Amino acid sequence: MRWLGLLAVWMMADEARAQGTKKPAKPPVDSTTLNGVYSRAQAARGSDVYAGSCRSCHSPQSHTGEVFETWWRGRRLSELFTFVATQMPKNDPGSLAPEDVADVVAYLLEMNAMPPGKRELHAHADSLKRYRIEMKRREP
């Protein structure tokens, strides 16, 4: 008789699985670039890529301060990643490896005084959608 009770519980659990009554996974918590979304080592690699692939067309000033803020503040980090991945370098768009793109994005964040963290940015735009680009408030 005991085995009939266990069988009934097993059948109910199996039916619930078949009907998809499991709780849906919670979406990831939205975060900003002020929460340390890249590592110092990744930004250092990004500096090297920038020097070799970006500096011939761009000065660091064109990617920092008000210029960077005007273009990117409030946007998703995935948008910046996709822009660099598909539009840069200007003389050979889309030629950077995804890992190099992530490193350059980390360097851009570092140049704009966004704090580093312990983890590296992923080299895939979809994984960066949950991060919003935010800047530190400037002193008046």
TIVO-2410 file (N, C-alpha, C; in nm, 3 decimals):
# residues 140
REC num residu      c1      c2      c3 atome chaine
REC   1      M   0.081  -0.118   0.000     N      A
REC   1      M   0.000   0.000   0.000    CA      A
REC   1      M   0.087   0.126   0.000     C      A
REC   2      R   0.198   0.119   0.071     N      A
REC   2      R   0.289   0.233   0.077    CA      A
REC   2      R   0.344   0.266  -0.062     C      A
REC   3      W   0.372   0.164  -0.139     N      A
REC   3      W   0.426   0.188  -0.272    CA      A
REC   3      W   0.325   0.256  -0.363     C      A
REC   4      L   0.192   0.233  -0.340     N      A
REC   4      L   0.089   0.301  -0.418    CA      A
REC   4      L   0.091   0.452  -0.392     C      A
REC   5      G   0.115   0.491  -0.266     N      A
REC   5      G   0.125   0.634  -0.232    CA      A
REC   5      G   0.245   0.698  -0.299     C      A
REC   6      L   0.358   0.627  -0.298     N      A
REC   6      L   0.478   0.679  -0.364    CA      A
REC   6      L   0.458   0.690  -0.514     C      A
REC   7      L   0.390   0.591  -0.571     N      A
REC   7      L   0.362   0.593  -0.714    CA      A
REC   7      L   0.271   0.711  -0.750     C      A
REC   8      A   0.174   0.739  -0.668     N      A
REC   8      A   0.083   0.851  -0.694    CA      A
REC   8      A   0.159   0.984  -0.688     C      A
REC   9      V   0.249   1.001  -0.590     N      A
REC   9      V   0.329   1.124  -0.579    CA      A
REC   9      V   0.418   1.138  -0.701     C      A
REC  10      W   0.480   1.029  -0.742     N      A
REC  10      W   0.568   1.032  -0.859    CA      A
REC  10      W   0.490   1.068  -0.984     C      A
REC  11      M   0.370   1.014  -1.001     N      A
REC  11      M   0.289   1.042  -1.119    CA      A
REC  11      M   0.243   1.188  -1.120     C      A
REC  12      M   0.208   1.244  -1.004     N      A
REC  12      M   0.167   1.384  -0.998    CA      A
REC  12      M   0.284   1.475  -1.033     C      A
REC  13      A   0.402   1.443  -0.982     N      A
REC  13      A   0.520   1.524  -1.013    CA      A
REC  13      A   0.552   1.517  -1.162     C      A
REC  14      D   0.539   1.397  -1.219     N      A
REC  14      D   0.566   1.380  -1.362    CA      A
REC  14      D   0.464   1.459  -1.446     C      A
REC  15      E   0.339   1.458  -1.406     N      A
REC  15      E   0.235   1.533  -1.478    CA      A
REC  15      E   0.261   1.684  -1.467     C      A
REC  16      A   0.302   1.730  -1.350     N      A
REC  16      A   0.331   1.873  -1.334    CA      A
REC  16      A   0.447   1.914  -1.425     C      A
REC  17      R   0.549   1.830  -1.434     N      A
REC  17      R   0.661   1.861  -1.524    CA      A
REC  17      R   0.614   1.868  -1.668     C      A
REC  18      A   0.528   1.776  -1.707     N      A
REC  18      A   0.478   1.771  -1.844    CA      A
REC  18      A   0.394   1.895  -1.876     C      A
REC  19      Q   0.325   1.950  -1.777     N      A
REC  19      Q   0.242   2.068  -1.800    CA      A
REC  19      Q   0.321   2.198  -1.785     C      A
REC  20      G   0.447   2.185  -1.748     N      A
REC  20      G   0.530   2.305  -1.737    CA      A
REC  20      G   0.492   2.394  -1.621     C      A
REC  21      T   0.460   2.337  -1.508     N      A
REC  21      T   0.418   2.419  -1.394    CA      A
REC  21      T   0.534   2.462  -1.306     C      A
REC  22      K   0.654   2.442  -1.354     N      A
REC  22      K   0.769   2.489  -1.277    CA      A
REC  22      K   0.769   2.641  -1.276     C      A
REC  23      K   0.822   2.699  -1.170     N      A
REC  23      K   0.833   2.844  -1.162    CA      A
REC  23      K   0.931   2.892  -1.268     C      A
REC  24      P   0.898   3.001  -1.336     N      A
REC  24      P   0.992   3.055  -1.436    CA      A
REC  24      P   1.115   3.113  -1.367     C      A
REC  25      A   1.226   3.105  -1.436     N      A
REC  25      A   1.349   3.161  -1.381    CA      A
REC  25      A   1.336   3.312  -1.375     C      A
REC  26      K   1.390   3.372  -1.269     N      A
REC  26      K   1.388   3.517  -1.256    CA      A
REC  26      K   1.487   3.577  -1.354     C      A
REC  27      P   1.452   3.691  -1.415     N      A
REC  27      P   1.547   3.757  -1.504    CA      A
REC  27      P   1.664   3.810  -1.423     C      A
REC  28      P   1.781   3.823  -1.486     N      A
REC  28      P   1.896   3.872  -1.413    CA      A
REC  28      P   1.873   4.015  -1.364     C      A
REC  29      V   1.933   4.045  -1.253     N      A
REC  29      V   1.922   4.178  -1.196    CA      A
REC  29      V   1.995   4.277  -1.286     C      A
REC  30      D   1.930   4.389  -1.316     N      A
REC  30      D   1.992   4.492  -1.398    CA      A
REC  30      D   2.104   4.556  -1.317     C      A
REC  31      S   2.212   4.584  -1.383     N      A
REC  31      S   2.330   4.641  -1.318    CA      A
REC  31      S   2.386   4.752  -1.405     C      A
REC  32      T   2.477   4.828  -1.350     N      A
REC  32      T   2.540   4.935  -1.427    CA      A
REC  32      T   2.690   4.913  -1.433     C      A
REC  33      T   2.753   4.989  -1.519     N      A
REC  33      T   2.898   4.981  -1.534    CA      A
REC  33      T   2.971   5.041  -1.414     C      A
REC  34      L   2.898   5.099  -1.320     N      A
REC  34      L   2.961   5.148  -1.197    CA      A
REC  34      L   2.979   5.038  -1.094     C      A
REC  35      N   2.936   4.916  -1.128     N      A
REC  35      N   2.944   4.803  -1.036    CA      A
REC  35      N   3.061   4.710  -1.063     C      A
REC  36      G   3.161   4.755  -1.138     N      A
REC  36      G   3.279   4.672  -1.162    CA      A
REC  36      G   3.252   4.554  -1.252     C      A
REC  37      V   3.227   4.580  -1.379     N      A
REC  37      V   3.188   4.474  -1.473    CA      A
REC  37      V   3.303   4.422  -1.559     C      A
REC  38      Y   3.423   4.474  -1.539     N      A
REC  38      Y   3.542   4.430  -1.613    CA      A
REC  38      Y   3.658   4.419  -1.514     C      A
REC  39      S   3.766   4.355  -1.557     N      A
REC  39      S   3.883   4.343  -1.470    CA      A
REC  39      S   3.996   4.435  -1.517     C      A
REC  40      R   4.087   4.466  -1.427     N      A
REC  40      R   4.203   4.548  -1.462    CA      A
REC  40      R   4.286   4.481  -1.572     C      A
REC  41      A   4.304   4.350  -1.561     N      A
REC  41      A   4.383   4.277  -1.661    CA      A
REC  41      A   4.317   4.286  -1.799     C      A
REC  42      Q   4.186   4.279  -1.803     N      A
REC  42      Q   4.115   4.290  -1.930    CA      A
REC  42      Q   4.133   4.430  -1.989     C      A
REC  43      A   4.124   4.533  -1.907     N      A
REC  43      A   4.143   4.670  -1.956    CA      A
REC  43      A   4.286   4.690  -2.006     C      A
REC  44      A   4.383   4.628  -1.940     N      A
REC  44      A   4.523   4.638  -1.986    CA      A
REC  44      A   4.539   4.575  -2.124     C      A
REC  45      R   4.476   4.459  -2.145     N      A
REC  45      R   4.479   4.398  -2.278    CA      A
REC  45      R   4.409   4.487  -2.378     C      A
REC  46      G   4.298   4.548  -2.337     N      A
REC  46      G   4.224   4.638  -2.424    CA      A
REC  46      G   4.306   4.760  -2.463     C      A
REC  47      S   4.391   4.808  -2.374     N      A
REC  47      S   4.480   4.920  -2.404    CA      A
REC  47      S   4.574   4.882  -2.517     C      A
REC  48      D   4.624   4.760  -2.514     N      A
REC  48      D   4.714   4.712  -2.621    CA      A
REC  48      D   4.640   4.702  -2.755     C      A
REC  49      V   4.518   4.648  -2.752     N      A
REC  49      V   4.439   4.637  -2.875    CA      A
REC  49      V   4.408   4.777  -2.928     C      A
REC  50      Y   4.371   4.867  -2.838     N      A
REC  50      Y   4.340   5.005  -2.876    CA      A
REC  50      Y   4.461   5.070  -2.943     C      A
REC  51      A   4.577   5.050  -2.884     N      A
REC  51      A   4.700   5.108  -2.941    CA      A
REC  51      A   4.726   5.054  -3.081     C      A
REC  52      G   4.699   4.928  -3.104     N      A
REC  52      G   4.727   4.867  -3.234    CA      A
REC  52      G   4.618   4.884  -3.338     C      A
REC  53      S   4.492   4.897  -3.295     N      A
REC  53      S   4.381   4.898  -3.391    CA      A
REC  53      S   4.297   5.025  -3.392     C      A
REC  54      C   4.308   5.107  -3.289     N      A
REC  54      C   4.216   5.221  -3.277    CA      A
REC  54      C   4.286   5.357  -3.279     C      A
REC  55      R   4.402   5.362  -3.219     N      A
REC  55      R   4.469   5.490  -3.198    CA      A
REC  55      R   4.505   5.561  -3.327     C      A
REC  56      S   4.524   5.489  -3.436     N      A
REC  56      S   4.561   5.555  -3.563    CA      A
REC  56      S   4.447   5.644  -3.613     C      A
REC  57      C   4.322   5.615  -3.575     N      A
REC  57      C   4.208   5.697  -3.618    CA      A
REC  57      C   4.146   5.777  -3.504     C      A
REC  58      H   4.163   5.732  -3.381     N      A
REC  58      H   4.095   5.793  -3.267    CA      A
REC  58      H   4.193   5.837  -3.160     C      A
REC  59      S   4.166   5.952  -3.101     N      A
REC  59      S   4.242   5.994  -2.983    CA      A
REC  59      S   4.163   5.948  -2.860     C      A
REC  60      P   4.231   5.926  -2.749     N      A
REC  60      P   4.157   5.890  -2.628    CA      A
REC  60      P   4.049   5.992  -2.592     C      A
REC  61      Q   4.070   6.120  -2.624     N      A
REC  61      Q   3.971   6.223  -2.593    CA      A
REC  61      Q   3.839   6.201  -2.667     C      A
REC  62      S   3.845   6.133  -2.780     N      A
REC  62      S   3.721   6.109  -2.855    CA      A
REC  62      S   3.638   5.996  -2.793     C      A
REC  63      H   3.692   5.932  -2.690     N      A
REC  63      H   3.622   5.821  -2.624    CA      A
REC  63      H   3.604   5.843  -2.476     C      A
REC  64      T   3.624   5.966  -2.430     N      A
REC  64      T   3.615   5.992  -2.287    CA      A
REC  64      T   3.532   6.117  -2.260     C      A
REC  65      G   3.500   6.135  -2.133     N      A
REC  65      G   3.433   6.256  -2.089    CA      A
REC  65      G   3.297   6.279  -2.153     C      A
REC  66      E   3.272   6.405  -2.188     N      A
REC  66      E   3.142   6.444  -2.243    CA      A
REC  66      E   3.109   6.373  -2.374     C      A
REC  67      V   3.210   6.350  -2.457     N      A
REC  67      V   3.186   6.283  -2.584    CA      A
REC  67      V   3.132   6.142  -2.559     C      A
REC  68      F   3.200   6.067  -2.476     N      A
REC  68      F   3.156   5.930  -2.445    CA      A
REC  68      F   3.019   5.934  -2.377     C      A
REC  69      E   3.003   6.025  -2.283     N      A
REC  69      E   2.878   6.036  -2.209    CA      A
REC  69      E   2.760   6.067  -2.302     C      A
REC  70      T   2.780   6.159  -2.395     N      A
REC  70      T   2.674   6.196  -2.489    CA      A
REC  70      T   2.630   6.077  -2.573     C      A
REC  71      W   2.724   5.998  -2.618     N      A
REC  71      W   2.692   5.883  -2.703    CA      A
REC  71      W   2.637   5.764  -2.627     C      A
REC  72      W   2.691   5.737  -2.507     N      A
REC  72      W   2.667   5.607  -2.446    CA      A
REC  72      W   2.595   5.607  -2.312     C      A
REC  73      R   2.590   5.715  -2.238     N      A
REC  73      R   2.526   5.715  -2.106    CA      A
REC  73      R   2.380   5.669  -2.118     C      A
REC  74      G   2.345   5.574  -2.030     N      A
REC  74      G   2.209   5.522  -2.025    CA      A
REC  74      G   2.180   5.410  -2.124     C      A
REC  75      R   2.270   5.385  -2.215     N      A
REC  75      R   2.249   5.278  -2.313    CA      A
REC  75      R   2.302   5.146  -2.256     C      A
REC  76      R   2.268   5.039  -2.321     N      A
REC  76      R   2.313   4.906  -2.279    CA      A
REC  76      R   2.457   4.884  -2.322     C      A
REC  77      L   2.532   4.815  -2.237     N      A
REC  77      L   2.671   4.783  -2.269    CA      A
REC  77      L   2.678   4.696  -2.393     C      A
REC  78      S   2.575   4.617  -2.418     N      A
REC  78      S   2.571   4.534  -2.538    CA      A
REC  78      S   2.571   4.620  -2.665     C      A
REC  79      E   2.513   4.740  -2.659     N      A
REC  79      E   2.513   4.829  -2.775    CA      A
REC  79      E   2.654   4.878  -2.806     C      A
REC  80      L   2.729   4.913  -2.703     N      A
REC  80      L   2.867   4.957  -2.723    CA      A
REC  80      L   2.950   4.841  -2.779     C      A
REC  81      F   2.934   4.723  -2.722     N      A
REC  81      F   3.006   4.605  -2.770    CA      A
REC  81      F   2.974   4.580  -2.918     C      A
REC  82      T   2.846   4.583  -2.954     N      A
REC  82      T   2.805   4.557  -3.092    CA      A
REC  82      T   2.860   4.664  -3.186     C      A
REC  83      F   2.859   4.790  -3.143     N      A
REC  83      F   2.912   4.898  -3.227    CA      A
REC  83      F   3.060   4.874  -3.256     C      A
REC  84      V   3.137   4.845  -3.152     N      A
REC  84      V   3.281   4.822  -3.171    CA      A
REC  84      V   3.301   4.697  -3.258     C      A
REC  85      A   3.224   4.593  -3.231     N      A
REC  85      A   3.240   4.467  -3.305    CA      A
REC  85      A   3.208   4.480  -3.453     C      A
REC  86      T   3.110   4.561  -3.487     N      A
REC  86      T   3.067   4.567  -3.626    CA      A
REC  86      T   3.119   4.688  -3.705     C      A
REC  87      Q   3.156   4.795  -3.635     N      A
REC  87      Q   3.195   4.918  -3.703    CA      A
REC  87      Q   3.343   4.953  -3.694     C      A
REC  88      M   3.416   4.884  -3.609     N      A
REC  88      M   3.557   4.916  -3.587    CA      A
REC  88      M   3.645   4.797  -3.620     C      A
REC  89      P   3.770   4.821  -3.650     N      A
REC  89      P   3.831   4.951  -3.677    CA      A
REC  89      P   3.779   5.008  -3.808     C      A
REC  90      K   3.789   5.140  -3.820     N      A
REC  90      K   3.732   5.209  -3.936    CA      A
REC  90      K   3.788   5.156  -4.069     C      A
REC  91      N   3.916   5.118  -4.068     N      A
REC  91      N   3.977   5.072  -4.193    CA      A
REC  91      N   3.951   4.924  -4.222     C      A
REC  92      D   3.889   4.852  -4.128     N      A
REC  92      D   3.858   4.711  -4.148    CA      A
REC  92      D   3.746   4.668  -4.053     C      A
REC  93      P   3.625   4.725  -4.070     N      A
REC  93      P   3.515   4.699  -3.975    CA      A
REC  93      P   3.486   4.551  -3.957     C      A
REC  94      G   3.462   4.515  -3.832     N      A
REC  94      G   3.425   4.378  -3.799    CA      A
REC  94      G   3.540   4.279  -3.795     C      A
REC  95      S   3.662   4.329  -3.801     N      A
REC  95      S   3.776   4.237  -3.807    CA      A
REC  95      S   3.832   4.198  -3.670     C      A
REC  96      L   3.787   4.264  -3.564     N      A
REC  96      L   3.838   4.229  -3.432    CA      A
REC  96      L   3.771   4.101  -3.381     C      A
REC  97      A   3.850   4.018  -3.315     N      A
REC  97      A   3.796   3.899  -3.251    CA      A
REC  97      A   3.705   3.942  -3.136     C      A
REC  98      P   3.601   3.866  -3.105     N      A
REC  98      P   3.510   3.904  -2.996    CA      A
REC  98      P   3.582   3.930  -2.864     C      A
REC  99      E   3.686   3.852  -2.836     N      A
REC  99      E   3.762   3.872  -2.712    CA      A
REC  99      E   3.833   4.007  -2.713     C      A
REC 100      D   3.885   4.047  -2.829     N      A
REC 100      D   3.949   4.178  -2.842    CA      A
REC 100      D   3.848   4.291  -2.826     C      A
REC 101      V   3.729   4.271  -2.879     N      A
REC 101      V   3.624   4.372  -2.864    CA      A
REC 101      V   3.591   4.390  -2.715     C      A
REC 102      A   3.574   4.279  -2.643     N      A
REC 102      A   3.545   4.287  -2.499    CA      A
REC 102      A   3.658   4.359  -2.426     C      A
REC 103      D   3.781   4.331  -2.464     N      A
REC 103      D   3.896   4.397  -2.400    CA      A
REC 103      D   3.896   4.547  -2.428     C      A
REC 104      V   3.867   4.587  -2.552     N      A
REC 104      V   3.862   4.730  -2.586    CA      A
REC 104      V   3.749   4.798  -2.509     C      A
REC 105      V   3.634   4.734  -2.501     N      A
REC 105      V   3.523   4.791  -2.425    CA      A
REC 105      V   3.563   4.808  -2.278     C      A
REC 106      A   3.633   4.711  -2.222     N      A
REC 106      A   3.681   4.723  -2.084    CA      A
REC 106      A   3.775   4.844  -2.072     C      A
REC 107      Y   3.861   4.862  -2.169     N      A
REC 107      Y   3.953   4.977  -2.168    CA      A
REC 107      Y   3.875   5.108  -2.178     C      A
REC 108      L   3.772   5.114  -2.260     N      A
REC 108      L   3.689   5.234  -2.270    CA      A
REC 108      L   3.622   5.265  -2.135     C      A
REC 109      L   3.577   5.162  -2.067     N      A
REC 109      L   3.517   5.182  -1.935    CA      A
REC 109      L   3.621   5.236  -1.837     C      A
REC 110      E   3.739   5.180  -1.841     N      A
REC 110      E   3.847   5.226  -1.753    CA      A
REC 110      E   3.883   5.372  -1.784     C      A
REC 111      M   3.893   5.406  -1.913     N      A
REC 111      M   3.926   5.544  -1.950    CA      A
REC 111      M   3.821   5.643  -1.901     C      A
REC 112      N   3.700   5.595  -1.879     N      A
REC 112      N   3.591   5.681  -1.833    CA      A
REC 112      N   3.565   5.666  -1.683     C      A
REC 113      A   3.667   5.622  -1.611     N      A
REC 113      A   3.666   5.616  -1.464    CA      A
REC 113      A   3.557   5.527  -1.406     C      A
REC 114      M   3.520   5.422  -1.480     N      A
REC 114      M   3.428   5.324  -1.425    CA      A
REC 114      M   3.511   5.220  -1.353     C      A
REC 115      P   3.474   5.184  -1.232     N      A
REC 115      P   3.559   5.098  -1.151    CA      A
REC 115      P   3.571   4.955  -1.205     C      A
REC 116      P   3.690   4.896  -1.191     N      A
REC 116      P   3.705   4.756  -1.229    CA      A
REC 116      P   3.645   4.665  -1.123     C      A
REC 117      G   3.625   4.541  -1.162     N      A
REC 117      G   3.577   4.439  -1.069    CA      A
REC 117      G   3.669   4.319  -1.076     C      A
REC 118      K   3.618   4.206  -1.036     N      A
REC 118      K   3.698   4.083  -1.035    CA      A
REC 118      K   3.676   3.997  -1.158     C      A
REC 119      R   3.564   4.017  -1.226     N      A
REC 119      R   3.531   3.935  -1.344    CA      A
REC 119      R   3.557   4.013  -1.471     C      A
REC 120      E   3.575   3.940  -1.578     N      A
REC 120      E   3.593   4.002  -1.709    CA      A
REC 120      E   3.459   4.011  -1.782     C      A
REC 121      L   3.451   4.108  -1.871     N      A
REC 121      L   3.334   4.116  -1.959    CA      A
REC 121      L   3.332   3.994  -2.048     C      A
REC 122      H   3.215   3.942  -2.074     N      A
REC 122      H   3.203   3.832  -2.168    CA      A
REC 122      H   3.215   3.886  -2.310     C      A
REC 123      A   3.265   3.804  -2.398     N      A
REC 123      A   3.286   3.843  -2.538    CA      A
REC 123      A   3.164   3.809  -2.622     C      A
REC 124      H   3.047   3.841  -2.571     N      A
REC 124      H   2.922   3.811  -2.640    CA      A
REC 124      H   2.821   3.918  -2.604     C      A
REC 125      A   2.764   3.985  -2.702     N      A
REC 125      A   2.673   4.098  -2.677    CA      A
REC 125      A   2.553   4.060  -2.591     C      A
REC 126      D   2.495   3.943  -2.613     N      A
REC 126      D   2.376   3.906  -2.536    CA      A
REC 126      D   2.402   3.903  -2.385     C      A
REC 127      S   2.522   3.864  -2.346     N      A
REC 127      S   2.553   3.858  -2.203    CA      A
REC 127      S   2.573   3.996  -2.142     C      A
REC 128      L   2.583   4.099  -2.226     N      A
REC 128      L   2.606   4.235  -2.177    CA      A
REC 128      L   2.479   4.320  -2.176     C      A
REC 129      K   2.367   4.263  -2.217     N      A
REC 129      K   2.242   4.338  -2.224    CA      A
REC 129      K   2.193   4.384  -2.087     C      A
REC 130      R   2.229   4.314  -1.983     N      A
REC 130      R   2.177   4.349  -1.851    CA      A
REC 130      R   2.252   4.466  -1.786     C      A
REC 131      Y   2.360   4.511  -1.850     N      A
REC 131      Y   2.437   4.622  -1.794    CA      A
REC 131      Y   2.404   4.753  -1.865     C      A
REC 132      R   2.378   4.855  -1.786     N      A
REC 132      R   2.353   4.988  -1.839    CA      A
REC 132      R   2.478   5.073  -1.817     C      A
REC 133      I   2.514   5.154  -1.916     N      A
REC 133      I   2.631   5.240  -1.904    CA      A
REC 133      I   2.594   5.363  -1.822     C      A
REC 134      E   2.658   5.379  -1.709     N      A
REC 134      E   2.639   5.495  -1.623    CA      A
REC 134      E   2.774   5.557  -1.593     C      A
REC 135      M   2.772   5.685  -1.571     N      A
REC 135      M   2.894   5.761  -1.544    CA      A
REC 135      M   2.888   5.814  -1.402     C      A
REC 136      K   3.007   5.834  -1.344     N      A
REC 136      K   3.013   5.899  -1.212    CA      A
REC 136      K   2.971   6.044  -1.228     C      A
REC 137      R   2.905   6.094  -1.129     N      A
REC 137      R   2.865   6.235  -1.129    CA      A
REC 137      R   2.990   6.322  -1.117     C      A
REC 138      R   2.996   6.424  -1.201     N      A
REC 138      R   3.109   6.517  -1.195    CA      A
REC 138      R   3.085   6.623  -1.090     C      A
REC 139      E   3.192   6.661  -1.024     N      A
REC 139      E   3.183   6.769  -0.926    CA      A
REC 139      E   3.164   6.901  -0.999     C      A
REC 140      P   3.072   6.989  -0.950     N      A
REC 140      P   3.053   7.119  -1.016    CA      A
REC 140      P   3.170   7.214  -0.996     C      A
***
